[in-house]
Amino acid sequence: MPVQSPSPDGAVRRRGVAADEVRHHNLSVVLQRLHAAGPMTRSQLAAATGLSRSTIADLVGDLSAFGLVAEGPGRTPSGPGRPSPEVRCRPEGAVVLALEFAVDFLAVATVGLGGHVFDRR
């Protein structure tokens, strides 16, 4: 909940944002980025979002606990060392029903995270 403080004219103004609102926003930013860009390492997520690596680790843990993302083996590394695990959307983590109405047809699809189409008719 935002902190509120009265101004000199007596009106109450919002001041700052509560930690849970920031966390929800950051969870949304990370999930949107993965949905749009596809699998990424935690380092890539940190660079893309401007969040710290430790914050990314916490957020990925939460998203994983919610069943929205999973971590798996990364691609072959371009340099020395083993590849970093990649975070990817779990398509079945959240599914929407998409409808397209037209004069002469109706199209229906179920689409999961990352744009995975489960069924289309």
KEKOL-892194 format. One record per residue (C-alpha): x, y, z; residue in three letters. Coordinates in steps of 0.2 Angstrom, whole numbers, padded with zeros to 4 digits, always signed. Layout:
BEGIN
XYZALA...
***
This chain:
BEGIN
+0000+0000+0000MET+0007+0017-0005PRO+0012+0029+0009VAL+0001+0044+0010GLN+0005+0061+0017SER-0006+0076+0018PRO+0000+0091+0009SER+0000+0109+0015PRO-0017+0112+0007ASP-0024+0097+0016GLY-0025+0085+0001ALA-0019+0068+0004VAL-0005+0063-0009ARG+0003+0046-0012ARG+0021+0046-0008ARG+0031+0031-0014GLY+0026+0013-0018VAL+0024-0002-0006ALA+0037-0016-0008ALA+0023-0028-0013ASP+0017-0017-0028GLU+0035-0016-0034VAL+0037-0035-0032ARG+0021-0038-0043HIS+0027-0025-0056HIS+0045-0034-0057ASN+0037-0051-0058LEU+0026-0044-0072SER+0041-0037-0081VAL+0051-0053-0080VAL+0037-0063-0086LEU+0032-0051-0101GLN+0051-0051-0106ARG+0051-0070-0107LEU+0035-0071-0116HIS+0040-0059-0129ALA+0059-0064-0131ALA+0059-0082-0127GLY+0071-0092-0116PRO+0085-0081-0107MET+0098-0084-0094THR+0096-0075-0078ARG+0111-0063-0083SER+0102-0059-0099GLN+0086-0056-0089LEU+0095-0044-0077ALA+0103-0035-0092ALA+0086-0033-0101ALA+0076-0028-0086THR+0089-0017-0076GLY+0086-0028-0061LEU+0100-0035-0050SER+0105-0053-0052ARG+0099-0057-0035SER+0082-0049-0038THR+0081-0059-0054ILE+0085-0075-0044ALA+0071-0072-0032ASP+0058-0067-0045LEU+0062-0083-0056VAL+0060-0093-0040GLY+0043-0085-0037ASP+0038-0088-0055LEU+0044-0106-0055SER+0034-0109-0039ALA+0018-0102-0047PHE+0021-0114-0062GLY+0024-0100-0074LEU+0042-0103-0079VAL+0055-0117-0078ALA+0074-0117-0079GLU+0083-0129-0090GLY+0099-0133-0099PRO+0106-0118-0109GLY+0112-0118-0126ARG+0130-0122-0131THR+0141-0109-0124PRO+0151-0098-0136SER+0165-0096-0123GLY+0174-0107-0111PRO+0164-0115-0096GLY+0147-0124-0095ARG+0132-0115-0102PRO+0121-0105-0090SER+0103-0112-0087PRO+0090-0104-0096GLU+0073-0098-0089VAL+0058-0101-0101ARG+0039-0099-0100CYS+0030-0115-0096ARG+0016-0114-0110PRO+0004-0123-0099GLU+0007-0111-0084GLY-0006-0099-0090ALA-0018-0102-0105VAL-0030-0090-0113VAL-0045-0094-0125LEU-0043-0083-0140ALA-0059-0079-0151LEU-0060-0071-0168GLU-0077-0066-0175PHE-0080-0062-0193ALA-0096-0061-0204VAL-0093-0078-0211ASP-0082-0088-0198PHE-0077-0090-0180LEU-0059-0094-0176ALA-0055-0101-0159VAL-0038-0105-0151ALA-0031-0109-0134THR-0014-0101-0132VAL-0001-0103-0118GLY+0013-0092-0112LEU+0027-0089-0125GLY+0013-0089-0138GLY+0012-0108-0139HIS-0004-0113-0148VAL-0012-0128-0141PHE-0027-0129-0152ASP-0035-0119-0166ARG-0051-0122-0175ARG
***
